[in-house]
C-alpha cells in the first residue's frame, strides 16, 4: 500500500463527502478509491467512515486521523516545493473574498501593495457580507471575521476585533454615559439589520446576557449607521475596526467596555489542498505580515 496515496484518498473523501466525488477529484476510479480506503482502514485497524447507501461521515477515529493526515501531506508537499518551486515567481489568477467594509478599509489596500510586489499575479476581489463557500464559488482565499467551523478549510489568524458600543460625545453629554448595558433598553439605539437589529449581547463575570434595544433608525449596512451615531443620533454596536477612525477623531466614544463579549478572530482562510499554488502561499504570508501589529 502506498500510504501517502492512501492518505490523499482519505482526505479527499472527507473533503468531498462522497466516494464518487473523491474519485472524480483524484482522477481515479470508484473501485480504486474503495480499495485504497479499505487498505488504509485495515492497516490502521479502525473504521474511518460510517458508510450507508445514502451518506458517508467520519467516525471519531476518522476525525482524529484527518488532521494528522493533512499535516503529513502538507509536510511532503513542503519538501517537494523546497526543491521545485523555491525560485518561482508567484503568477496566475487569485480570487479573494472579504467582508465589505473590512475589505474596503484593510484588505483592498493590502492587495494593491501585494500586486505592486508580485505583478505577474491577477487578482479578483469579491466583497460580501454573507458567508462565502470557497469551494463551491471558486474562491482561493477568504478573510473571515468569525471562528472557523468548516474542517475542509485552513485558518491562520491575523488578529482579533472587539464588538463595541459607541455614541458621540455630544449625545453622552446630553443623555449621560451608561454604567450598565441595561440602561440601553431606554435609549435610542441605531441598529444594523440583521447584525444588531435584535437584542445586543454582553458579558459580565456571571456570563453572557442580552439587552433588548429599540430606536428610530435601522440600516442594512454598517457604514451609514456609524455616521448616524457620530452625528449624535444615539448608541450603536459595531466591530471595533468600523469605528476606530471616528474614535481617534473624537467623533465617537466607546462605552461599556467592561461588558464586551469575547473578541472575534480575524483569519485568512483557504481550502485544504495537497498542492497550494505559490501565489496563494505568497498572499497568505503577505497578509500575515500586513496585519502584524495592527490594532483592529
LINLIN-V514647 format. One record per backbone hydrogen bond with DSSP energy under -1.0 kcal/mol. CO is the residue of the C=O (numbers start at 0). NH is the residue of the N-H. E is the energy in kcal/mol with one decimal. If there is no record, write none. Layout:
# LINLIN-V514647
co: <CO & CO>
nh: <NH & NH>
e: <E & E>
This chain:
# LINLIN-V514647
co: <1 & 2 & 3 & 4 & 5 & 6 & 7 & 8 & 9 & 10 & 11 & 12 & 17 & 18 & 19 & 20 & 21 & 22 & 28 & 29 & 30 & 31 & 32 & 33 & 34 & 35 & 36 & 37 & 38 & 39 & 40 & 40 & 47 & 49 & 54 & 56 & 58 & 59 & 60 & 61 & 64 & 65 & 66 & 67 & 68 & 69 & 70 & 71 & 72 & 73 & 74 & 75 & 76 & 77 & 79 & 79 & 80 & 84 & 91 & 93 & 94 & 94 & 95 & 96 & 97 & 98 & 99 & 100 & 101 & 101 & 102 & 105 & 106 & 107 & 108 & 109 & 110 & 111 & 112 & 113 & 117 & 119 & 121 & 123 & 125 & 131 & 132 & 133 & 140 & 141 & 143 & 149 & 151 & 153 & 155 & 158 & 160 & 161 & 163 & 164 & 165 & 166 & 167 & 168 & 169 & 170 & 171 & 179 & 180 & 181 & 182 & 183 & 187 & 190 & 191 & 199 & 201 & 203 & 206 & 208 & 210 & 213 & 216 & 218 & 221 & 222 & 223 & 224 & 225 & 226 & 227 & 228 & 234 & 235 & 237 & 238 & 239 & 239 & 242 & 243 & 244 & 245 & 245 & 246 & 252 & 255 & 256 & 258 & 263 & 265 & 265 & 266 & 267 & 268 & 269 & 276 & 277 & 278 & 279 & 280 & 281 & 282 & 283 & 284 & 285 & 286 & 290>
nh: <5 & 6 & 7 & 8 & 9 & 10 & 11 & 12 & 13 & 14 & 15 & 16 & 21 & 22 & 23 & 24 & 25 & 27 & 32 & 33 & 34 & 35 & 36 & 37 & 38 & 39 & 40 & 41 & 42 & 43 & 44 & 45 & 58 & 56 & 51 & 49 & 62 & 63 & 64 & 65 & 68 & 69 & 70 & 71 & 72 & 73 & 74 & 75 & 76 & 77 & 78 & 79 & 80 & 81 & 82 & 83 & 84 & 87 & 121 & 123 & 139 & 140 & 125 & 142 & 127 & 102 & 103 & 104 & 105 & 106 & 107 & 109 & 110 & 111 & 112 & 113 & 114 & 115 & 116 & 117 & 120 & 91 & 93 & 95 & 97 & 133 & 136 & 138 & 96 & 268 & 266 & 152 & 271 & 269 & 267 & 265 & 263 & 239 & 237 & 254 & 235 & 252 & 171 & 172 & 173 & 174 & 175 & 182 & 183 & 184 & 185 & 186 & 234 & 218 & 195 & 210 & 208 & 206 & 203 & 201 & 199 & 188 & 190 & 192 & 225 & 226 & 227 & 228 & 229 & 230 & 232 & 231 & 189 & 165 & 163 & 241 & 242 & 243 & 246 & 247 & 248 & 250 & 251 & 249 & 166 & 258 & 259 & 202 & 160 & 157 & 158 & 143 & 155 & 141 & 153 & 280 & 281 & 282 & 283 & 284 & 285 & 286 & 287 & 288 & 289 & 290 & 293>
e: <-2.5 & -2.6 & -2.5 & -2.3 & -2.5 & -2.7 & -2.3 & -2.3 & -2.2 & -2.7 & -3.0 & -2.2 & -2.0 & -2.1 & -2.2 & -2.6 & -2.1 & -2.8 & -1.9 & -2.5 & -2.5 & -2.3 & -2.4 & -2.4 & -2.5 & -2.2 & -2.7 & -2.3 & -2.4 & -2.4 & -2.1 & -1.1 & -2.0 & -2.1 & -2.5 & -3.9 & -2.5 & -1.9 & -2.5 & -2.0 & -2.6 & -2.4 & -2.2 & -2.2 & -2.5 & -2.6 & -2.3 & -2.2 & -2.4 & -2.5 & -2.0 & -2.0 & -3.0 & -1.9 & -1.2 & -2.2 & -2.6 & -1.2 & -2.7 & -2.5 & -1.3 & -1.9 & -3.1 & -2.1 & -2.0 & -2.8 & -2.3 & -2.7 & -2.8 & -1.4 & -3.5 & -1.4 & -2.4 & -2.3 & -1.9 & -2.0 & -2.6 & -1.9 & -1.3 & -2.7 & -1.5 & -1.7 & -3.0 & -2.9 & -1.8 & -1.0 & -2.4 & -2.2 & -1.9 & -3.2 & -2.5 & -1.7 & -2.5 & -1.9 & -2.6 & -2.9 & -2.7 & -2.7 & -2.5 & -2.8 & -2.1 & -2.7 & -2.2 & -2.2 & -1.8 & -2.7 & -2.2 & -1.9 & -2.1 & -1.5 & -1.1 & -1.5 & -2.3 & -2.5 & -3.2 & -2.3 & -2.1 & -2.1 & -2.2 & -3.1 & -2.7 & -2.2 & -2.0 & -3.7 & -2.4 & -1.9 & -2.1 & -2.1 & -2.3 & -1.6 & -2.0 & -1.8 & -3.5 & -2.7 & -3.0 & -1.3 & -1.0 & -1.5 & -2.5 & -2.6 & -1.4 & -2.8 & -1.2 & -1.4 & -1.6 & -1.7 & -1.3 & -2.2 & -2.5 & -3.8 & -1.6 & -2.5 & -2.3 & -2.6 & -3.1 & -2.3 & -2.6 & -2.0 & -2.5 & -2.2 & -2.1 & -2.6 & -2.1 & -1.9 & -2.6 & -2.2 & -1.9>
